[in-house]
Amino acid sequence: MDTIIYFYKKRNLTVPETEPVRMNDYLLIRAGVDVGEERWFSLRLSPQSPAPDRKDGTEDGGRRFERWRPGAWRERRRREKNRRREERKAQKNREQAGLEIRRFLEDIGKLTEERGECRCAYADGVRKCLILSPEDEKNSLAALWRQNWPFPEFDGYLEPFWVEKLLKQARIPHFVALGTAESTPAALVSCARRMKSLRWFLRESECTRQIQDFVEDFYGEYGLAAGLQTLEGERAYARLLLNTAQPVCVLDFSGEPYVPSGGLARGSIWIDFCSVEEKARRIQEREGGIFYFSVKESWKRAGKS
């Protein structure tokens, strides 16, 4: 059985908190961690920045002449001593954090002894702390995580297995599709028998000959004419106005963080196949009567009553 480890941020923990949740056809392990920028729980992995030097001198021709004052030499020695002490402390914390990550891995291994493929998904606030980005080579915590944590990051939100699970929430007969992915045509066919209408919004670059042929075949097979509309510009989806007089089911393959939802009728369903957390926050904070679903959202709520 495959395993998904979902990491989310939980404050005031001293060690990772794990909760296995047996799903129908895979194992979900929810893992609460208290991490921050260069911080693994209570361990700070980089030395604290020293206080800025006192401006002791005056500028003259681009050079600084330091005024003599009693104790200046001792103060510089003290600052250097503090700097070295902070560096030693940070190094010791990095070693301890690496040890704790390896212990955490052992605990996870006990829960996944008969696992198939094991992949990790991260809430946004955790991911930015644990996953090393190319432009952030000095992130000590992310470097430790990469060195000690062997499981790959989950990137299969658009795999048919997960798309089909979300399609169970598509309970409204009027549909709006956004964007396209390899699994989009199969998703539309899966919903076709219960569709009364379908509008499909795509960027111009996404509206290929293959898509147009699919729309024609869809009409021939199911007798439903899809309203295909192309969008222009880099922020095409952000400028899209979705106004509906009745509830609709939005099948969102766009992966865009912001698509306006304010014009949708109350009771509409938004299925975000790409699991974009920023979009989830925007829709849920509006309190506009829109029901939001995504794979990551289901992991966030799994096991809760």
N, C-alpha and C positions, 0 to 999 in steps of 0.2 A: 504494500500500500504506500502510495506517495505521501510525502509530508511537506506541509507548508509551515514555516516558522514566521509568525507575524510579530514584529517588534513595535512596541508603542511606548511612549514616554509616561512614566508614573513617578511622581515626586515622593521624596522622603523614604525611599527604599535604601536598604544597606547592601542588599544582594539582588540579583535578578529574580523576578517572580514568574514562574512558569505555570501554565495551565493547559494541559492537553484537552482538546475538545474533539471527540470522535464524530466526524461527519459521515455521511452515508458511504462515500467512496474515496475518502482520503482522510489523513490525520492532520488536524490543525493544532499547532502549539502556539498559544498566545504568550508572548514574553514581555513582561513589563521591565523597563530599565530606566534608571535615573542618570541620564547623561546630558552633558552640555558642551559648550565650546571648550575643548581641551580639558574635559572633566569626565572621569569615569566614577560615578557615584560620588564618594567624598574625596576622591583622589584628584588633585590638580596636577596635570602632566606637563605644564610649562611654568617656568619661574615667573613669579610676579614681577611686573615691571618696576624698576627702581624709581624713586622720586627723581624728578628732573634736577639736574645740577643747578646750584645757585649761580646766578650771573654775577660773577665777581669782578669783571673787568670792563673796560671800555674798548670800543672799536677804534682803530686808528690805521687807515690804509689797508683794511682787510685783515688785520692781525688783532688778536685779543691779548691784552696785557692783564694778567691776573694780579689783582691787588693782594698784597700780603695782609693777612690778618692772623691773629693768634688761633692756633688749632686747625688751620686749613689743611695741613698735611695729614693730621690725625683723622679729619673728617673724610678725606679721600680714601684713606686706608680703611675706615669703617664701612664706607659705601662698597668698596671692592670686596671686603670680607662678607658683607651681607649678600652681594651678588653671587659669590661662589657658594655660600650656604644655600641660597634659594635654588641654584642649579643642581646641587647635590640632592636636595630634597625632591626636586622634580624628577631627577633620574631615578631615585629610589621609588617614587610613586609610579613611574612608568614600568619599572620592573614588577612592582606589586600588581599593577593593573593587568599586565600580560599574564601573570600567574592566575589572577581571578578569571580572566577570559578563558584560559585553558580549563580551569575547573568548571566553568559554566558549560563549556563544550562537552566535558565528560558527563555532566548532568543531563544535557540534551541527548547525548548518545544513549543513555539508559532508557529514554522515552521513545527512541527511534531505532531500536535494535533490528527490527524487521522491516525497516523502511525500504521503499523503492527509491525513486529520486527525491532528494531533499533540497528545497529551495527556500530562500528567505525574502520576505517582503517587509518593508520598513515604512512606518508612518513618516511623513515629511520631516517632522522635528527631530526624529532619530536618525533618519538617513543622512541629513546634512552634517551630523556629528560623526557617523561611523563609516561613511563611504567616501573614499578619497577621490576628489575630482582632479583632473589634470593640472588645473591652475593653482591647486592648494597642496603643494608638496610638503609643507611644513606642519601639516596636521598630525600631531603625534598620536592622537587617539585613533584616527582613521588608519594610520600606518600600522599600529598595533593590531587593529582589528583585521586588516588584510593579512598580516603575518600569521595570525593564530586561528582565524575562522575560515574553514575550508568550503563551506556551502555557498553556491552561487546565488546571486540575487535573482529573484523571480521577475521574469519579463514576459510572461505568457498570457497577459490579460485578454488578448484577442484570439487565443487558441479556441477552437470549436468547443472543447470541453467546458470552458468557463463561459463562453458566449451562450451556450445552450442553457446553462444554469440560470443566467440572468433573464433569458427570454420567458421563463416561467412567470415573470412579473408583468409581462406585456398583456394586460387584461382589458385594454380599451381598444375598440375597433378602428379608431381614427389614428393614423400613424404619421409621424414626421421623422425622417431619417436625416442625420447630419454626417457628412463625410463618408469615407469608404475605407474598407480594409479587405483583406483576403477572405474573411469570414462573412462579410456583409451580404452578398447575394444569398448564401445559404440561410442567413438569419431572416431575410425578407421572405424567402420561400416558406420557411417554417411558420411564419405568421400569416401567410397569404389567405388561408381559408377563413380566417376570422377578420380580415381587413374589409372596411367599408370605404376607406380613402387612404391615399399615401402621397405625401409630398416629400421630395428628396432634394436636399440642398448640398451642393458640391462646389469646391473651387473649380475654376476653369481647367486647371491642370489635372484635376482628378476626373473630369468628365471625358473619359476615353471612349474610343469606338466600342470597346468591350462592354462598357457600362451602358451605352446607348443600345447595343444589341440585346443586352439583358432586359432592359426596360421594354423593348418591343416583344421579346419572348414572354415576358411576365404578363403582358396584356393578352397575348394570344393564349396563354395557358390558363389564366385566372380571370380574364375579362375585366381587369382593373387597370385603368390608365394612371400610371404614376406621374405626378406633376414634377418634372425634373427642372430644377432651377440652378444656374451656375452663379457663383459669387466671384467678385473681383477684388484684388488688392491683398496685401499682407495681413491686414486685420479684418478679413472678410467676415469671419464668424462673429467677431466682436461688434460688428455693425448690423448684424442680422436682426430684424425685428420679427419675433414670432408672436403674432396676435391670433388668438383662437377664441371663438364664441363658445365652444364646448370642449370638454376635457380631451386631451390627446395623449398618445404614448410616444415619447421622444426616444428614438434609437440613436444614441450618440456615439459615433465612431470617430469623431473629429480629433480627439486628444487635446482640444483647445482649453485653456484654463478659464476663459470667460466667453460665454454665449448668453446674451440677455434672456432671462426667463420671465420677466415681469409681465409680459403680455399674454401668458398662458392662462387658460381658464383654471379655476380652482379644481382640484381633483385630478389634475394631469399627472402623468407618471414620467419620470426622467430616468432612463437607463443609461448609465455612463460606462461603456464597455472598456474604456481606458483607465478608469479609476483615478481621475484627477482630483486630488484632495482640495485644491484651491476652488475648483468648481463646486464640490460638495459643500464647502463652507458658504460660498456665495448663495447657493440655492437654499440651503437650510436656514441661513440667517434672515432671509427675506420673509419667512413665515407667510408665504403666498399660497399655501395649500398645495404645494407641489411635493409629490412623493418621489424621493431620490433613492436609486439603487445602484450599487457597484459591487464588484467582488471585494475590494478592500473594505468597503463599508460593512459588508457581511462579516468579514474577519474581525472588524472592530467591535461588532456587537455580539459575536458568537459566544455562547455560554452564559449570556446575561438573560435574566428572567424578564 
